[in-house]
Amino acid sequence: MKRAFTLIESLIVVAISVSVMITIALLIYSFNKTSGYGQMFAQSSGSASAILREVESLAFPADAVLATHTFAGATYTSTSTSLVLEIPSINGSGNVIANIYDYAVFYVVGTTTAYRLLEAHPFSHRTSGTKQLSSTVNALTFSYNDADFTKVSTVTVDIQTQALVREDIVSDHRREQIRLRNY
């Protein structure tokens, strides 16, 4: 006697198969959404950290915050949205070269892109150039402990980064006070 599937058995198998396929599709969708969110969070958070590391690397050894400095014909001014630093030049061994300076400025172009421009003295071991630090900046603010730039000893950096993942906004906020080397 041959045994065959009944109509009800066939419908049950189809229903279970459809349920399994829907579950797998939802898991894949959920994984992709979580993965994209995680990547954008890492980018936003990493972006804020990268800006802070770069500012620290040049502000810690800096002698002074300058009111203004001209870089290749363009004048930059230290304000709440830009920071101009005078940094003692260093040789290949990392030793300070007396009375020779490098200059750096941190600023935002447009509403989201942060840059660092470095002008190194020809004897300096540092490399001149412009470096993009982030493309997810929502706000970059500098504050100084004195209105007279010749007396500034600390700079407070406040960074807010933001990225859009599908319909969700991922943001990060960091604030750090950095003391210049002579203080």
KETORKE-486337 format. One record per residue (C-alpha): x, y, z; residue in three letters. Coordinates in steps of 0.25 Angstrom, whole numbers, padded with zeros to 4 digits, always signed. Example, Ala and Ser with C-alpha at 12.3 -4.5 7.8 and 13.67 -1.06 7.14 Angstrom:
<nodes>
+0049-0018+0031ALA
+0055-0004+0029SER
</nodes>
This chain:
<nodes>
+0000+0000+0000MET
+0006+0014-0004LYS
+0005+0025+0006ARG
+0003+0039+0001ALA
+0002+0053+0007PHE
-0011+0058+0011THR
-0015+0072+0008LEU
-0015+0076+0022ILE
-0001+0070+0024GLU
+0004+0078+0011SER
-0002+0091+0017LEU
+0005+0089+0030ILE
+0018+0087+0023VAL
+0016+0100+0015VAL
+0012+0108+0027ALA
+0024+0103+0035ILE
+0033+0106+0023SER
+0027+0120+0021VAL
+0029+0123+0036SER
+0043+0119+0036VAL
+0046+0128+0023MET
+0039+0140+0030ILE
+0048+0137+0043THR
+0060+0137+0035ILE
+0057+0149+0027ALA
+0054+0157+0040LEU
+0067+0152+0046LEU
+0075+0157+0034ILE
+0068+0170+0034TYR
+0071+0172+0049SER
+0085+0168+0047PHE
+0087+0178+0036ASN
+0081+0189+0043LYS
+0089+0186+0056THR
+0102+0185+0048SER
+0099+0198+0040GLY
+0096+0205+0054TYR
+0109+0200+0060GLY
+0117+0204+0048GLN
+0112+0218+0049MET
+0113+0219+0064PHE
+0127+0215+0063ALA
+0130+0225+0052GLN
+0123+0236+0060SER
+0130+0232+0073SER
+0144+0229+0065GLY
+0143+0243+0059SER
+0141+0250+0072ALA
+0153+0243+0077SER
+0162+0245+0065ALA
+0159+0260+0066ILE
+0163+0260+0081LEU
+0176+0252+0079ARG
+0180+0261+0068GLU
+0177+0274+0076VAL
+0184+0268+0088GLU
+0197+0264+0080SER
+0199+0278+0076LEU
+0193+0286+0088ALA
+0201+0278+0099PHE
+0215+0282+0093PRO
+0210+0296+0088ALA
+0216+0309+0094ASP
+0204+0318+0091ALA
+0190+0320+0086VAL
+0192+0331+0075LEU
+0181+0341+0072ALA
+0184+0340+0057THR
+0194+0334+0048HIS
+0195+0334+0033THR
+0196+0320+0026PHE
+0200+0321+0011ALA
+0193+0335+0009GLY
+0180+0331+0017ALA
+0179+0337+0031THR
+0173+0329+0042TYR
+0168+0334+0056THR
+0166+0327+0069SER
+0152+0328+0072THR
+0141+0319+0078SER
+0141+0311+0065THR
+0156+0311+0062SER
+0169+0309+0069LEU
+0183+0314+0065VAL
+0195+0308+0072LEU
+0210+0312+0072GLU
+0218+0299+0074ILE
+0233+0298+0076PRO
+0239+0291+0064SER
+0246+0277+0067ILE
+0257+0270+0060ASN
+0257+0256+0056GLY
+0261+0251+0070SER
+0249+0258+0076GLY
+0257+0269+0082ASN
+0252+0284+0082VAL
+0259+0293+0072ILE
+0262+0306+0079ALA
+0254+0318+0074ASN
+0248+0311+0062ILE
+0233+0309+0062TYR
+0222+0301+0054ASP
+0208+0306+0053TYR
+0195+0298+0053ALA
+0180+0302+0052VAL
+0168+0294+0055PHE
+0155+0298+0048TYR
+0142+0293+0042VAL
+0138+0295+0027VAL
+0123+0296+0024GLY
+0115+0289+0035THR
+0122+0275+0036THR
+0136+0274+0032THR
+0148+0277+0042ALA
+0162+0280+0037TYR
+0176+0282+0043ARG
+0185+0290+0035LEU
+0200+0289+0039LEU
+0211+0299+0035GLU
+0225+0293+0039ALA
+0238+0300+0038HIS
+0247+0295+0028PRO
+0257+0290+0039PHE
+0245+0283+0046SER
+0243+0268+0046HIS
+0228+0270+0045ARG
+0221+0270+0032THR
+0213+0282+0026SER
+0199+0279+0021GLY
+0185+0279+0022THR
+0178+0267+0029LYS
+0163+0264+0029GLN
+0160+0259+0043LEU
+0145+0257+0042SER
+0133+0258+0033SER
+0122+0255+0044THR
+0124+0268+0052VAL
+0112+0274+0058ASN
+0119+0284+0066ALA
+0134+0287+0069LEU
+0136+0298+0080THR
+0149+0303+0086PHE
+0149+0312+0099SER
+0161+0318+0106TYR
+0164+0321+0120ASN
+0168+0335+0117ASP
+0162+0346+0107ALA
+0177+0350+0105ASP
+0183+0340+0096PHE
+0197+0343+0101THR
+0192+0337+0115LYS
+0184+0325+0110VAL
+0189+0313+0118SER
+0178+0303+0115THR
+0168+0300+0103VAL
+0155+0293+0105THR
+0151+0285+0093VAL
+0136+0282+0092ASP
+0133+0272+0080ILE
+0119+0267+0076GLN
+0119+0257+0064THR
+0106+0252+0058GLN
+0103+0242+0047ALA
+0090+0238+0041LEU
+0087+0223+0040VAL
+0075+0220+0032ARG
+0065+0228+0040GLU
+0073+0228+0053ASP
+0083+0239+0057ILE
+0095+0234+0064VAL
+0103+0244+0072SER
+0115+0245+0081ASP
+0119+0257+0090HIS
+0133+0259+0096ARG
+0139+0270+0104ARG
+0153+0271+0109GLU
+0162+0282+0115GLN
+0176+0282+0110ILE
+0188+0289+0117ARG
+0199+0295+0108LEU
+0213+0291+0111ARG
+0218+0303+0118ASN
+0207+0303+0129TYR
</nodes>
